[in-house]
Amino acid sequence: MVLELPEDLLKRAADVHGTQGKPAPRSASSALKNAKDWFGDFRLAINARAGGGHRIPTFRESIPNLAPVALLIWLFAGHEIYQRAEVALNGTVVSSETGCLQPNNNRCDTTYIVESQNHVRSTYVAGPTDASLERRLPVGTLIQKDKWALTYSINGKIVNDFPINFYDGLMLFGLVCALFGRPSSRKPI
């Protein structure tokens, strides 16, 4: 299929690029405006030639709707942060049992029984996620984790192993997807 462009479009394109005896645009903004006008006219010419209701979508129209992706990213990142923040432990590990999935012994989790200073026992399972506290702590370890804090202490030493920058970056990426990945509300040409 050979595409023939109208003469006036070719003449206008030559004018934009300064080949008809006219000087090239002096500023970058006027060059960008001329190029945008030319590409818009070029798209109109191709759409007119295509006929039958077919047309070339604009750049904005060609971006898919990323709002569902943004929602999934926010749910994932927010859930990991929430799971870590909601844990509250204060006491000594009196029992520790680690189990791993077979056959590769990957994705291990550790079930702790933690006894507080007033002799109340609670169970905590540290799974193979960022939200969990450290796995494979020995019996006798003093662990203190306040609710809504992302850090905790083991035997008085503060542990800050939650990758908050990664999850902040994910949430920022989700925000960008939500803002710029929505369909255009402009009418088609």
Number of C-alpha atoms within 10 A of each C-alpha: 3 4 8 9 12 12 9 9 15 13 12 16 20 15 17 20 17 13 12 13 9 11 11 14 15 8 8 9 10 12 15 12 13 18 15 12 15 20 13 13 15 17 17 16 16 17 17 13 15 13 9 8 7 11 17 14 13 14 8 14 17 12 14 13 16 18 19 14 14 22 15 13 20 20 14 15 18 15 13 18 21 15 15 21 18 15 18 14 19 17 21 22 22 16 17 19 15 15 13 14 10 9 6 7 9 11 12 16 20 22 17 24 19 25 21 18 10 7 10 9 15 14 14 17 16 19 19 16 14 16 21 20 24 17 18 15 18 13 15 15 16 21 22 20 22 15 14 14 14 22 17 23 15 15 11 11 11 13 14 11 14 18 12 15 9 11 18 15 12 18 20 15 15 23 17 14 20 17 13 15 21 16 15 16 8 9 6 10 11
